[in-house]
Amino acid sequence: MGYITTADRMLIGGELVESTSGAWEETFNPADETAIGRVPAGTREDVDRAVAAAQAAWPAWASKTPKERGETMRAFGEKIRARATEILHVEVADTGNTITPMRGDVGHAVDSLNYYAGIAHELKGETIPATPDHLHLTIREPYGVVARIVPFNHPLMFAVARTAAALAAGNAVIVKPPETSPLSAMVLAEIAREALPPGVFNIVTGTGPSVGEAIVRHPDIKRIAFIGSAATGRAIQRTAAEVSVKHVTLELGGKNPMIVFPDNDPDEIAQAAVKGMNFTWQGQSCGSTSRLMVHEDLYDAVLERVANIVASLRVGDPMRDDSDMGPINSAGQYRKVMGYIESGNEEGARLVTGGNRPEGQAFAKGYWVRPTVFADVDPHMRIWREEIFGPVLSVSKWRSIDEAIRLANGVEYGLTASIWTRDIKNALNTARRIDAGHIWINGVGPHYLGVPYGGMKNSGVGREEGIEEMLSYTETKVLNIVL
């Protein structure tokens, strides 16, 4: 295939630069394992350079009015939108995600920039009537230098949408792109260099042990946000605590339940279950409702319909509009997914469809697996308890609502949940009892602009996507005026 983009430099202090090591890392198309681009192999010294640039830049950025920052952010978004087609093709080749749903990622990123640009005036303090004779008030100030570590499933969207709040609050940002899908960040580096003041937005590519750890350990990065696995999130907390006191927010894994009451149409439920599993992202989404829990009265009817829909999904070239599912993102992730499928078979779950590599020459290379459904899954099985982050749906039945709640809450995660019933009392009572941070009732999957998103238990700490995220990038200072 050859390299798909000529953009191959990091952004530090407003300049497109190579790594101080002079080394490069190639990135590969997961559909056929061919090399499609390269990025600098970043080092600790590169992180130091980025921090120094951000420290120099953020005071001037923070001193701008919210309106001025907002105008700059909106212009940044329009420049991203102008290169949307280029970004789309780079990301499809680099991630394996299919092209049709990926068309929305740039739009979501720009919408988030515009949203936070619009609410920047909400960075308000308070007056507190602590005493009758004095004036007690609070003001909000940015942390200064903050960092965002980006996952591989939506590289461009998360690099932009999940830094917009920090920019609106007056911080300078350092972004670490995912090591398996970093190419769109190189295009973003060119755009940010044109649109934002030097040093306000920095991108450092490299591996977790090199760049990621250097970011977490840097004493001048007080605020860190991460999206990824629970294991890595815990490692970030441990490592950060060894250096200094930091504000770390984590959006981590999910093993999310979709709870189906008997008063539903099985056809509607089957369509929703397949949508909620995010097969169009190869199941590589932390919010996927990967545990389908159906009341025993509907179980057989729903399972049959789900199996038929999943078996009909077209696995193929992610660049084609008629492909429903592409390859797994990387060799390591592919091995993980196949290991879980093997575990499901060994532990006695009933394989209904999928579970192997598609047949044909087109799938001889690459990280391909057919979308998979297991039925009669026991809550003690690994495929029920652990996040797979792949196209594997586990289906189980329940009889009483108390049993359903125990099944839903009986895992370490608590990110999302979906509840389906026509009875509003059942819906609300169940939602109150579910340990999850983001719940849909008679819906599944979408994020809504301005609505907080985040998890409970080992699914993370903190909330993103709403005003709470912007406020989390500030510190509160108290002024006591003695009158």
N, C-alpha and C positions, 0 to 999 in steps of 0.2 A: 504493500500500500504506500509506503514512504511516509515521511513526516507530513502532518496535516496542517501545521502552523509554523510560521517563522518566528513567532513570539517565544522567547526562551530566556528572558531575563527577569530577575527579581526586582522589586521596587523598594529602595531604601533612600530616605531623605530626598525624594523627588527625582531620583536617578535610577535608570534601568541598569542593573549591575549583575556581574557574575559572582560566584561564591569566592570568598577569600582563599579557599582551597584550590580553586581552579578546576575542581572535579564536577562531573555531570552525572545525572541519573536519567536513564531512559524510561519512558513509560510505554505501555503496551496495550494494544487493542484486545479486550477480553474476548472478542468474537473469533479472532484467528491467531492471536498471540504474536502479531507482528509489531515491531517497534514503530511508533507513530509520532514521537516527539521526545524532547529532552528538557530537563530543568536543572538549574544549579543545585549541587549537593551542598546545601547550607550547613553552616558550622556555628559553634558557640560565638565565634567572633562576629559572624554576620548578625546574630541576635543582638550582640552588644552594639553594633553599628546602628541597627534599627531602633533600639531603645534610646540611644543618644540622639538620633534624628527626631524621634517622637518627643523626647523631653524638650528639645529646642523649639518644637513646633506648637505644642499644645497651648502654651499661655496666650499666644496671639489668636489662636483659633477660639479659645474659650472667651477671649475678650470681645469677640464679635457679638452682635445682638442675635437673639434667636432668629429673627427675620433674615439676617445676613447669612447665618449658617444654613438656614432652610433653603435659601435661594441657591447657594452653592451645591447643596445636596440634590436639589431638583435638577440642576444642570448636569450633575454627575449621572443621575438616572437617565436623562435624555441621551447622553453620550453612550451609555450602556445599551439603551434601546436601539440606537443607530447601528450597533454591531451585533444585534440579536441573532441574525442568521448565521454569522460566523461562529458566535459562541455556541449556538445550538449544535452545529455539526461537529465542533471540537468536543463538546461534552458527550454527545451520543457515541462517538468513536472511543472516547477515553473512559467512559463509565460503563457502557453496555446497555444503558437505559434506552428504551424505545423512543423514537423521535416524536410520536404524536403527543404523549403526555409531557415530554420535555419542553415542548413549545411554550408551556406556561411558566417555566422557571424564571426567565428574564422578566416577564411581566410581574410575577410575584415579588421579585427583588426590587424592581422600580417602585411598585406600590408601597413597599415597606419604607423606602427612602422618602417617598412623598408623605406617608402617614406621619413619620417621626419629624419630618420637616414642619409639618402642620401643627404638631402638638408641643413643639419646643417651648412655647410660652407657658406651658404647664409646669415648668421647673420652678415651682413656687415654694416659698417658706411659709411659716405660720407665726402668728402672734399668740402668746400664751399668757393668760391672766393669772400668773403665779402670785403676784403681789399687787396691791392697789397703788403703790407709789413708784414703781419702776416699770420699765418696758422690757419684755422678754420676747425675743424673736429668733427664728431660725432662717438660715439661708442654705442653699444647696450649691456645692462646688464639685467640679469634676475630679475624678481620681487623678487624671493626667495622662499616664501611659497605661493602656489596657490591651489585653490580648484575646484573640479568638482562635481556637483550634477547630478546624472545619472537618466534617466527615466526608466520606467518598460518595454518598448517594445523591447529594445535590450540591456539588462544590461551589458553583457560581452563586446560586441563590443564597446559601448559608453565608458565604463570604461577604455578601452585600446586605441581605435582609437582616442578618444577625449582628451587623456592625452599625446599622443605621441609628439605633438607639444610643450607642456610645458616642457617635459623631454628634448627634443632636444635643447631647449633654455637655459637649465641649471637650471631649477626650481626643487624644491621638491614638490610633489603632495599629496593632501589629497582627497580621493574619498569617497563620500557618495553614497552607492548603493540605489536603490529603495526599499522602505519598503515592497512592495507586492511581489517583485521578487528578493531577495537578495542572493540566494544560490550560484550562480555562482561566486559571489565576494569572497566567502569563499574559493573556489578552487583557484581563482586568487591570494588570499592572500598567499597561500602556494607556488605558482609559483614565485610570486614577491619576497618572502623572500629568495628564492634560487638564483634568477637571478640578483637582483638589490642591490646596497649598502644600508645598514640599514638606514631607515628614508627618503630615496628618494621617496618611494612610500608607502603611508599609506592608510588604509581602515578603516572607522568607520561606523558601521551599526547603524540603529536606525530610529526614526520617524523624520518627518519634524520639528515639534515643539520642539523636543529635540536636535538632532544632526544638522539638517538643519539650524535652527535658530542660534545655537551656532557657526556654521561655518560662517554664514553671519555676525554675530555680532563680531567675533573675530578681534581685531584691527591689529593683525599681519598677517592676510590674506588679502593682498592688491588686489589680482586678483581672481575673481570668474567667473566661467562659468556654465550656467544652460541650460538644455533642458527640456521643459515641457509646462505647460499651461500659457497663458497670465496673468491670475489672479495671479498665483504664481510668475511669473516674475516681475510683478509690486510690489508685496509684498517684494521680495528680494531687489529691488531697494530702496524702502522706508526704510526697516530695515537697509540696509547697510549704507544709508545716515545718519542715526541717530548716527552712530558710528564714521565713518571717511570717507574720500574720497577714494573710491575704483574704480577699473576698473572692471565693470561688463558687460559681454556679455551674450546675451540671444537668444536662438533659440526656438521660441515659437510656438503657434498654427497656423493652416492654415485652410482656407475654400477655397480650391484652384479650379479654374475654368479649365475645358477642353473645349476649344472653337472650334467647328467643322464647317468648311465652307462647302458649298454644293458640292464642286468638289471632294468628297471623296467616297470611297467604303464603304457602310454601314457595311459590314462584318468586314473589317479591323478596322473600328471605334469602333464597339461593342467589339471586342477583346481588343483593347487598353483601352477602358473605364473601363472594368472589371479589367484589369491589373493595371491601374492607381489608382483605388480605394483601392488597397492593401487588397482585401478580404482575401488573404493568411495570413495576419497579423490581421485578424478580423477588418480591417479598422483602426487599432490602429497605425497610422503613420501620423505625422504632414504634410508630403508631399503629402498625398492622394489627388487626383483630385476628390473631393467629390461632385462637382457641374458640371454636364455634360450639356453643353450649345450647342444645335444642331440647325443649320439653319432649318427653317420650311420646306424646301423642302426635307430634309432627316429625319426629326424628327420621323415620325411614323415607318419608316424602321429600324432606329437605335434602337429606344425604344423596338421594338419587339425582335430584336436580343439580346439586352442586357438582357432583361427579361428572355429569354430562357437560356442564358449562366448562369446567376446568379441562376436561379431555379435549374439548373443541378449541381451546386457546391455541393460537398459531405462534409457535416458537420459531424465530427466524431473525434474519438480518435486522438489527435495530434501526438501520437507516430507512427501512421500508415502512410506509404508512400502514400497511396491512399486517405488520407484525405486532402481536399482542405481548410478547415477552422476549427479551434478549438474554444474553449470557450473564452469569454471575460476575461480579466486578473484578475478581482477581483469583489467582491460583490458590492462595491461602484460604480465601472465603469459600471457594468451590470445595476444597477438601473438607472444610468445616461442615458445609451443608450435606455433602455426601456421607460424612460420618454420622450425622444425625439421622439421615434416612436409614442407614444401616442399623443404627441403634433402635429405631422404631420397629424395624422388621424383627430384630433379635428379641426385643422385649414383648412381642406379641400383639402389637397394634395391627389392625387389618388395613393393608394397602389397597386403596380403592382405585387410584389412578396415578400415573407418573412414577417417579422414583428412580428414573434412570436417564441416561443420555439419549437424546433423540437419534434416530437412525438417519443415515445418509451422509454423503461426502461433505456436505456443507457443515456438518458438525464434527468432522474428524479432528479438527483443532478448535481450541477455545474452551471456555468454561461453561459448558451447556448442561442443563438438567431440565427435564420435563416438569411442569408444575405438578405438585404432588398433594394428594389428600390421603390422610390416615383416618380410619373410623374406629369406633369403640376404644378410644384412647383412655388408658387408666391414668389417674392423677399422679401415680408414682413414677410414670415413665418420663424419661428425659425430654422427649419431644413435647410433653405437656408442661414441664416445669421450667425449661431453659430456653432462652431466646436463641433461635436459629439464625435469624436475619437472612432468610432465604425463602423460596417459594414452597413452603410446606405448611399445610393447614391441618390442624388436629381437631377432630370432631368427637364430641361426647354428648351423652343424654343426661337429663335430670328429671326428677319426679316432683320434689317439693322446692319451694323457694329457698328454704333454709339450706337444702343441699346445694342449690345453685350458688348461693352466696359463699358457702364453704369452698366450692370448687373455684369460684372466681378469685377469691382472696387467698387461696392456698399456695401462692407463689411469692417469690421475693420482690416481684415488680409491682408497680402501680401507676402506670403511665396513662393509658386510655381504657375506655370500656364503651360498649354499645349495648343498649337495652331496647328490645323490640316488643311492644305491647300496645293494644288499643285502650288499655285501662290506665288512666293518668295516675290513679292511686298506686297501682303496682309499679308504674314507671318511677315515680318520685320516691316511694319507699325503698325500692331496690337501689336507686341511685345514691340515696343517703347511706346505704350499708356497704357500698362498694368502695374498696380502698384504691381509688384512682384519681388523678388530678384533672382529667379531661374526659368528660362523658358525653356521648351522643345519645339522644332518645329518639328512636325511629329514624336514625340516620347513622352514617358511618363515614369516616375518612377526612372530610374537609377541615381545613383551618380557616378561621374567619378573622379578617383584618381587625386588629384592636382587641381581640379576645385572648386572654392569657392562656399560655400553653406550658405544661410542665407536669412532673410526676411526683408521686408519693413513694414511700419505702425506698428500695434500691433503684428506682427510676429517676432519682435526682433530687436536686434542691434548687429552688428559685423558679421564677416564671418568666417566659419570654413572650414576645409578640404584642404585648399591650403596654399601657403607660407604666406599669410596674417595672418593666424591663428598663425603660429610660431612666426612671428614678433610681434603679439599682446601680447605675453608673455614676452616681453622685454620692458624696458624703455630706452629712448634716453638720453644720456649724451653728453653735448657739451664741447669740449676743445678748448679754444682760446690760441694759442701759440704766444706770443708777441715776434717778432723777431727784 
